[in-house]
């Protein structure tokens, strides 16, 4: 896990991207924020870049490739597994099956998108600060 690496946001809703961009600007983390509207393009980026991202925040319901399929492709990719990138889901709704399925895929967090900007901002702050304090196997390479 590269704590100074970019935060990857995979979100097809432009309005949600704008909200997250504002939140990250207010929180002023030094990490670059890289947005993808298409999970396939995000996967290509993750496979082709030498950059090691800090976090992946992924929507679940997206066209072309959904969050679960994308997570599975990341989770089963040996090269990406060694990068130890925390993968978290952000979605507008959840049910018991989707939460169980997510954790069965070793997702590191499952969050409902908060309805208000202050709560959304606090959620992002807690997530980033938690992962900044975590130690990952990649720190011992």
N, C-alpha and C positions, 0 to 999 in steps of 0.2 A: 504494500500500500504506500503510495506516494502522497504524503500529506500536503505537498505543495503543488501537486498535479491538478489538472483541470477537473471541474465537476461537470459530468456529462448529464444533461437533462434530455430525456427522450419523451417528447410531448407533442402530440399533433395539434392540439388546440392553441392557436396563436395568442388568444387572450390569456390563457394560463401561462404561456411562455413570457408574455409581457409582465404579468404579475410576479412571476419568479425572478425575472430580470430586475425589477424594482426592489424586491426583497433582498436579493444578493447585493445590489448597489448600496442599500441602507446598511446592511450588515458589514459591508466593506471587507470581506475576506480577500486575501491576496490571490486566491485561486481564480484562474480564468474559468468562465462559465461557457460551456459549449452546448448549444441547442441543436437538436435533431427533431424534425417532424416525422421522419420515416425511420423505423427500426432497422430496416435493411441497410440504409446508409450509415446509421450509427454502428452497426455490426462491421461493415466494411472499414470504417474509421478505426474501430478498436483493433481489428486484425491487421491493419496496414500501418498504423502509426507506431513509432518507437516511444511515443509519449505514454507515460503511465498515469492514467487518471486516478484521482483521489476517491471519487464516489460516482455511482450511477444512480440517478433518480429517474424511474421509468413509469410512465402511465401504463395501464393495462389494456384499455380498450382503444386500439389504434387500427387504422386500415393497413392493408398489406400484410403486416406481421404484428400480431398482438404481443403484449408484454410477457405473457407466459411462454410463448414460443421463442421470443427473443432471449428471455432469461435462460431457457433450456439450451439454446445455442451457445450462450456465453459460458454457462456452467459446464458444458461437456467439451469445451474447447481447451485443450491442454495448455496452449500458449497463454490464453486469458486467465486460466486458473492460477498460473504462477504469478500473475500480476496482483493477485489478492485484492481485487476491486470490490468494495462493498456495493451490493446491489439492493436497492430499496424500491418498493412499489409505492406510487402515489395514485390514487384513483378517486373517482367521485362517489363510488358506492362499493359495498362489499357484502359478501355473504359467507357463511361458515365454510362452505366448500372452497371458495376462492382463497380464503386465508389458509386453510389446511393445505391446499395444493401449493400455494406460494412457499410455505415453510418446508414442505416436502422437497421443494427444489432448492433448498438452502438459501432462500432469499433472506437478507439480513434485516429487513424491516418492511412492514406493511402499514401504510397510513392512508386515511381518508383525507382528501383535500379539505382543509378547514374552510368554513364559510366566510370568515372575515380575514382581512389582511393582517391585523395584529396577531391573531392566533396562528395564521400561516407562517408569519415571520418568526414567531417564537418556536414553532415546530422545526423550522429549518435551522434556527440557531442551536437548538438542543441537539439535533442530528449531527450537524457539522462539528460542534464542540465534543460530542461523544466520540466520533471517529477520529478527531484530532488527538484524543487521549489514548486510543486503543493501540495495542502493539500487534503487528501482523507478522507472519512467518517471513515475508519478503524483507523485513528489516534485518534479517540475519543472513542474507545472501552475500 
